[in-house]
Amino acid sequence: MRRLRRPVALLALLVALVGGAVPAPAYVTLANGDFDQHYVYRDVGSTFLTGAWSATYQIWIISDRAARFQTYLSSGPSTFTGGNDYMVTFDGDGGVSNNMAVGAEGVDTYSTVLPSVGSWMQHGWKHTAGAGSTWDHTFYYQLQTNTNNVVRNSSADFTWPAGNRLIVSNNFWNPDAEGTNGRFRCVKIFSAALSAVDLQTESGSCPAVTAAGIANLWAQWKLCTTLTDSSGNGRDLSANGTNSFTDDGCSARPLFRQAEPLTGAGGGGSFFKDPLQ
């Protein structure tokens, strides 16, 4: 009889995890139309990360302003120089392409994929040594399903200016025209270039969950109710313009769930891991 009751308990657990009782996820909305400058940021200056580093975040595009660039994550100065003092993940304005892309050292490299509108996407980015004396900027634009990516190779490592600003949902050099009309949550910066597998895992969680992510966590912004850095490193964000929080107590669910084997006497089947809890 004990073995007969176990499937019932497992079914109840699965229903609780994936059924209608799942709360709406927490996030911050940064609604940018033409000439708006709504974003969250941290002034990081010339001492921001160089060498290998990486990032993950979750994004929901409310509307794709196809005639405008939409910036997701950026670091750089208030004046665009086209040098090695900025990085950006974004989608295009339709001039060259409207696809998702990565930019650094004056060159944009486009993927073959349009941004999804009206659903959560998981993104990852990393900066690591390339062939010879070059550097690779790798943008993973579909981590909710795969590790497909686009790479921009540049000749030099970053040299950040004194006025360098790290921004979510916009950029510093053209903020009144290139912001994203979207929602953001679970932004993390790592002081090392995590593997593609680790970035995919991290992108599905607000807290750092991989060994490499935990060991190299530079900042962690859940963006549930505040702009506080929950890593304990004290790197809180500031707001420019308007930001609107949608909160469920920060119990946002993962965008993909990982099936893991059950263990224990009489076990079998699988359960769903929820890394955002």
N, C-alpha and C positions, 0 to 999 in steps of 0.2 A: 504493500500500500504506500509505503514511503516513496518508492520509485514512481508510482503513479501520480503522486502529488507534485513531484518536482517539475514536470512539464507545465503544470498549471501556474506554478510560481514563476517559472521562466517566462511564460507568455505574459503574465501581468507585468513583469519587469520590462519586457520589450515594449509593451503598450505604453507604459509610463515614460519610456525614453523616447519613443518615436511617434507617439500618438498626439491627439489634439491638445493635451495638457501642456505641451511645450510652450514656454513663454516667448513673447516676441523678444528678439535680441536687443541688447543695449548698443547704442552708437551715438555719434555726434553728426549732425547735419551741417554741412557748409555749402550753402546754396549760392552758387556764383553764376550770374548772367553776364551780359556785357557790362563792363566798367565796375563790376563789384570786386571787392577785395576782402572776402571772407576766408580766413585761414587760421590755422594754429601753428605755432612756431617756437623755436628756441634759438636764441642768438648764440652761436657756437664759436665764432671768431676763427682765428688762424690756427688754433690748437685742436680743431676738430679732427676726427680720425683720418689718418693716411695709411698707406699700406693696405693690407687685406682687411676688409670689413663687409658687413652685409646687413640686410633689413628684410622684414616681412610686414605685411599689413593686409587688411581686408577692406574692400571697397564696393560700394553699391552706387552705380551711376544712375541718377534720377532721370536725367535727360542728356543726350549726347549733342552738344553744341558743335555739329559737324563742320561749321564754317570757322571754328575757333580751336586752337590748341587747348587741351584740357590736361593740366598738370596734376599728377598723383602725389609724387614725392620728389623733393628737390633739395639741393644744397648749393648755395652760391651767393654772389654779391648782388647789390642793388642795381649795378650797371653791367650789362652783358658785354663781355670782352671776347668771347669765342675761344678763350684759352683753356687751360687745365685747372680752372678755379670753380667749376660747377659740375653737377650731375643732375639728371632729371629723368623720371619715368612719366610717360604721357601718352595721349593719343593725338593724332594729327588734325589739321584743319582742312584736309581735303585737297590742298594744293599739290603736295606730293602724294599723300595718302592720308586716310582717316584711321589707319590701323594703329595699334598700340606700338610704342617705340621707346628707345632709350637714347639719351643724348649726353655727350661729353666732348670736350676739346673741339667745339665748333662743328661737330658732325652729328646728325641724327641717323639712327639705324632702325628701320621699320620691320616689324614682324609681318606675318601674312594674315593676322587675325584682327577683326574689328572688336572694339570693346562691347561687352554685354551690357544691356540697359535693363534695369529693373530686377536684378538678381545679384547676390553676393559673389564677388570674385576674390580669390586669394592670390596675392602677388608676392614675389620675392625679388631681391636685388642683391648682387654682390660685386665687389671690386677685388680683383686678384691678379697676381703677376701672370702675364701672357708670355708668348714666345719672345726670346731675345730680351730686350730692355723695354718691352711694351707692357701695357696693362689692359686687362679685359674687364668691361662693364657688362655684366650679364643680367638680363631682365627676364624673370620667369612670370609669365602673364596668365597662366592657367593652372595654378597649383591646386585648385580644387579638384582637378581631374588628372593632371599629368605634369611633367617637368619640362614641357616645351619652352624654348627660350629664344631670345635674340641677343646677339653679342655685338657691342661696339668696342673695337680695339683702338687704343690710343697710345701715343708715343711716350707719355710721361705720367707719373703719379700726380695726384692732386697737390696743388699749392693753394691753400685756402687764404683768402684775404682777411684782413682784420674785421671787416664788416660781414663776414659769412653768416648766413642764416639758414637753418634747417627748417623746411616748411612741409606741412601736410596739406594737400588740396590746392596748392598754388606754387608760384615761384616768386622770387624777390625782384627779378629784373623786369617783369612785365605783368604785375599782379592784377591790373585792371582789365586784362584781356585774356588771360590764360588759366583761370581757375576752373576747378571741377565743380559741377553742380551735382553733389553727391553726399554719401554717408561714409563715415570711416570708423573703424574700431580696431583694436588689437594691433597697434603699431609697436614694433620692436626693432631696436638697433643693436647689432652685435659687433664687438671689436675684433672679429675674425671672419674669414670667409667660410661660412658653413657649407657643407655639401648640399647637393640638390635634394637628397632624401631628407636631410635634417631641415632644410628650408621648407619643404613641403609639410613636414610634421609641425614645425613651428607656426606655419601660416594658418593652421587649423586650430590654434589655441591662443588665448590671451596671455596666460602665464608662460614663461619659458619652460619647455618640457624635455628637450633633448639634453644629453650631457654637454655637448658643445655649446648649445644655446645658454644653458645655465651658467657655464664657466665663463662665457664671454659676453654676458648681458650688459650692455652699456646703458640702455634705457628701455622702459616698458610703459606704454601709455594705453590703458584699456579703453579710455574715452567713453566710460559708462555714465559718470555724473560729473567728473572733474577733469582737469588737465594735469593731474598729479602723476608723477613718475612712480609707478608701483614697484620698481625694481629695488628701491631703497637707496639709489644713487643720487637722489635729490635733483634730478634734471627735469623739473616741471616745465610744461609748455605755457606759452602765453597766447592770448587771442587777439587777432586783428579783425575788426568787423564783428559780425554776429555769428554765434554758434548756438545750436539748439540740441540739447541732450534728450534722447529717448531712453529711459532707464527701466530696467526690470530687476534692479538689484545686482546688475552685472552677472547674471546667470545665463549669458548668451550661449546658445548651443553651437557646436561645431558645424562647419559647412559640409564636411563629409565625416562619416563615422567609420571607425576601424573595427571590423569584426575580429574578436580574439577568442581563442578556445577557452571553454570553461574547464576548471580544474576541481579536484575533490572527489570524494567517493560518490559513485553513481553519476558522475558528470557526463557531459557530452553536449554537442551543439555549440552555440556561440553567444556572446553577449556584445553589446555595443559600448565601446569606450567613449567617454564624453570629456575631452581634454579641456574644455572651457570652464568646467566646474572647479 
